Amino acid sequence: MTVRSAILLSALAIALAACDNMANQRKRLPYELPYGEQAKNWPALPPDGVVARDEEPVSPPPVTMSLLKRGQERFDIYCTPCHSLIGDGDGMIVHRGFPRPPSYSIQRLRDAPAQHFYDVIANGYGVMFPYADRVAPADRWAIVAYIRALQASADGRLDDVPPDQRGTLQ
């Protein structure tokens, strides 16, 4: 027997020995319940803060100062990198070459219903990716309320502020 045929025969023997029937391997079947230590954590629950994709619709809450503060907090976390703190679309990401989002003060977005902003946060729009898995439905409404406050403040004048509160402006 030549060296070449001995190598070929050895490779063939190794290949046949390695090809075990996968049905003989240990595994859990699709509807089989776990056993032992794994049974203690059954059923597996999602981590805290995860938002379901097939959630029930949430109606908009009444606008309060606490809702606006929550909306500002969530807006600062999730929206300002692209939309900026004042919602003009000149966020940090834009300075790094990302496409500029529209300003919230343009007429098209002023006329848009509140549901439009909620849907854009949940499902994304254009190059904006969806935030449905990051922002809870109640927080989406809080962000929408804050966006409306930003839109209203874009046309604000000093005369709109009561005289006794003008000293608190920065």
C-alpha positions in Angstrom: 0.0 0.0 0.0 1.3 3.4 -0.9 1.6 6.4 1.4 -1.0 8.2 -0.6 -3.6 5.5 -0.4 -2.9 5.1 3.4 -3.5 8.8 3.9 -6.7 8.6 1.9 -7.9 5.6 3.8 -7.2 7.2 7.1 -9.0 10.4 6.1 -12.0 8.4 5.0 -12.1 6.5 8.3 -11.9 9.7 10.3 -14.7 11.3 8.2 -17.0 8.3 8.7 -16.3 8.2 12.4 -17.1 11.9 12.7 -20.4 11.6 11.0 -22.6 10.4 13.8 -26.3 10.5 13.4 -27.4 13.9 14.9 -30.6 12.2 16.2 -28.4 10.5 18.9 -27.2 13.8 20.3 -28.7 15.2 23.5 -31.2 18.0 22.9 -34.5 19.3 24.0 -37.4 18.8 21.7 -39.5 21.9 20.8 -42.4 21.3 23.3 -40.4 19.4 26.0 -40.4 21.0 29.4 -37.1 21.7 31.0 -35.8 19.5 33.9 -33.4 19.8 36.8 -32.0 23.2 37.5 -33.5 24.7 34.4 -37.0 24.0 35.5 -36.7 26.6 38.3 -36.6 29.5 35.8 -39.5 28.3 33.7 -41.1 29.9 31.9 -38.4 32.3 30.8 -39.6 36.0 31.2 -38.2 38.9 29.3 -35.9 41.3 31.1 -37.3 44.4 32.8 -37.9 47.3 30.4 -38.5 45.3 27.3 -41.5 46.5 25.3 -43.6 44.0 23.4 -43.9 44.5 19.6 -47.6 43.5 19.6 -48.6 45.7 22.5 -52.1 47.1 22.9 -52.6 50.7 21.8 -52.2 53.3 24.5 -54.4 56.5 24.3 -52.7 59.8 24.9 -52.7 60.9 28.5 -53.7 64.4 29.6 -50.8 66.9 29.3 -49.4 67.8 32.7 -46.1 69.3 33.9 -44.9 65.9 35.1 -45.7 64.4 31.7 -43.7 67.3 30.0 -40.8 66.8 32.3 -40.8 63.0 31.6 -41.0 63.8 27.9 -38.1 66.2 28.1 -36.0 63.6 29.9 -36.8 60.9 27.4 -36.3 63.4 24.5 -32.9 64.3 25.8 -31.9 60.7 26.0 -33.3 59.3 22.7 -33.9 62.2 20.3 -31.3 64.9 20.9 -28.4 63.1 19.1 -30.2 63.7 15.8 -32.9 66.4 16.5 -30.9 68.6 19.0 -32.1 70.0 22.3 -34.4 72.5 20.6 -35.7 70.2 17.9 -34.2 72.0 14.9 -32.6 68.9 13.4 -29.0 70.1 14.1 -27.9 67.3 16.5 -24.5 65.9 17.0 -25.0 63.0 14.6 -25.7 65.5 11.8 -22.3 67.1 12.4 -20.8 63.6 11.9 -22.3 63.3 8.4 -25.6 61.7 9.1 -28.6 63.0 7.2 -30.3 66.0 8.8 -33.8 65.3 10.2 -36.5 68.0 9.6 -37.0 70.7 12.2 -40.1 70.3 14.3 -41.0 73.9 13.6 -41.7 73.4 9.9 -45.4 73.8 9.0 -45.8 70.1 7.8 -44.8 68.9 11.3 -46.8 71.5 13.1 -49.9 70.4 11.2 -49.2 66.7 11.7 -51.4 64.9 14.3 -49.9 63.8 17.6 -50.4 60.1 16.5 -47.9 60.7 13.6 -45.1 61.5 16.1 -46.1 58.5 18.2 -46.0 56.2 15.1 -42.6 57.6 14.0 -41.1 56.9 17.4 -42.5 53.4 17.4 -41.9 52.4 13.8 -39.2 54.7 12.5 -39.4 56.9 9.4 -37.0 57.4 6.5 -33.5 56.8 8.0 -34.7 56.9 11.6 -34.9 53.4 13.0 -37.8 52.3 15.2 -37.6 52.8 19.0 -40.5 50.5 19.8 -38.2 48.2 21.7 -36.5 51.0 23.6 -39.3 53.5 24.5 -42.4 52.4 26.3 -45.7 53.6 24.9 -46.4 56.0 27.8 -43.0 57.5 27.3 -43.7 57.9 23.6 -46.7 60.1 24.5 -44.6 62.0 26.9 -42.1 62.7 24.1 -44.9 63.8 21.8 -46.2 66.2 24.4 -42.7 67.6 24.7 -42.3 68.0 21.0 -45.5 70.0 20.9 -44.1 72.2 23.7 -40.9 72.7 21.6 -43.1 73.6 18.6 -45.0 76.2 20.7 -41.9 77.7 22.2 -40.3 78.1 18.7 -42.6 81.1 18.1 -42.4 82.4 21.7 -41.7 86.0 22.5 -40.7 87.7 25.7 -44.1 89.4 25.8 -45.6 85.8 26.2 -43.9 85.4 29.5 -45.6 86.9 32.6 -43.6 89.9 33.9 -42.9 88.3 37.3 -41.3 85.3 35.6 -39.1 87.0 33.1 -36.2 87.1 35.5 -36.0 83.3 35.5 -35.3 83.1 31.8 -31.8 82.3 30.7 
